[in-house]
Amino acid sequence: MLAVAAGGVLFVFTRDRRYLAFSWRLFRYSLLVALLVFALMIIERVAVIPV
């Protein structure tokens, strides 16, 4: 989140759209990774093998 915020701040100060694109791309990938982790946690809870 710090890198996304830093990219947003750099965009505000420099008006260089590269920073905004970097922040958006980093946010999307981090959201995707978080969703995959949560999905794996849910699958782990559902797919408990009874002993």
One Martini backbone bead per residue (centre of mass of N, CA, C, O) as a GRO file, in nm:
protein
   51
    1MET     BB    1   0.055   0.064  -0.017
    2LEU     BB    2   0.298   0.255  -0.020
    3ALA     BB    3   0.356   0.239  -0.327
    4VAL     BB    4   0.083   0.347  -0.420
    5ALA     BB    5   0.098   0.615  -0.267
    6ALA     BB    6   0.365   0.712  -0.390
    7GLY     BB    7   0.263   0.722  -0.681
    8GLY     BB    8   0.041   0.932  -0.626
    9VAL     BB    9   0.226   1.157  -0.520
   10LEU     BB   10   0.409   1.175  -0.769
   11PHE     BB   11   0.184   1.256  -0.962
   12VAL     BB   12   0.103   1.521  -0.824
   13PHE     BB   13   0.393   1.657  -0.850
   14THR     BB   14   0.465   1.572  -1.175
   15ARG     BB   15   0.244   1.464  -1.390
   16ASP     BB   16   0.327   1.162  -1.429
   17ARG     BB   17   0.167   0.880  -1.562
   18ARG     BB   18   0.356   0.649  -1.473
   19TYR     BB   19   0.281   0.651  -1.168
   20LEU     BB   20  -0.017   0.584  -1.204
   21ALA     BB   21   0.020   0.319  -1.358
   22PHE     BB   22   0.186   0.178  -1.142
   23SER     BB   23  -0.023   0.190  -0.914
   24TRP     BB   24  -0.250   0.040  -1.057
   25ARG     BB   25  -0.094  -0.222  -1.118
   26LEU     BB   26  -0.016  -0.287  -0.825
   27PHE     BB   27  -0.305  -0.301  -0.714
   28ARG     BB   28  -0.411  -0.532  -0.892
   29TYR     BB   29  -0.199  -0.747  -0.810
   30SER     BB   30  -0.251  -0.738  -0.504
   31LEU     BB   31  -0.549  -0.817  -0.523
   32LEU     BB   32  -0.504  -1.090  -0.659
   33VAL     BB   33  -0.330  -1.216  -0.436
   34ALA     BB   34  -0.534  -1.186  -0.206
   35LEU     BB   35  -0.758  -1.358  -0.336
   36LEU     BB   36  -0.591  -1.618  -0.355
   37VAL     BB   37  -0.538  -1.652  -0.055
   38PHE     BB   38  -0.836  -1.661   0.034
   39ALA     BB   39  -0.915  -1.902  -0.141
   40LEU     BB   40  -0.719  -2.102  -0.009
   41MET     BB   41  -0.838  -2.078   0.276
   42ILE     BB   42  -1.122  -2.178   0.202
   43ILE     BB   43  -1.040  -2.450   0.081
   44GLU     BB   44  -0.907  -2.555   0.340
   45ARG     BB   45  -1.171  -2.551   0.512
   46VAL     BB   46  -1.350  -2.734   0.318
   47ALA     BB   47  -1.105  -2.964   0.257
   48VAL     BB   48  -1.142  -3.148   0.499
   49ILE     BB   49  -1.006  -3.444   0.612
   50PRO     BB   50  -1.137  -3.707   0.748
   51VAL     BB   51  -1.022  -3.938   1.020
   0.00000   0.00000   0.00000
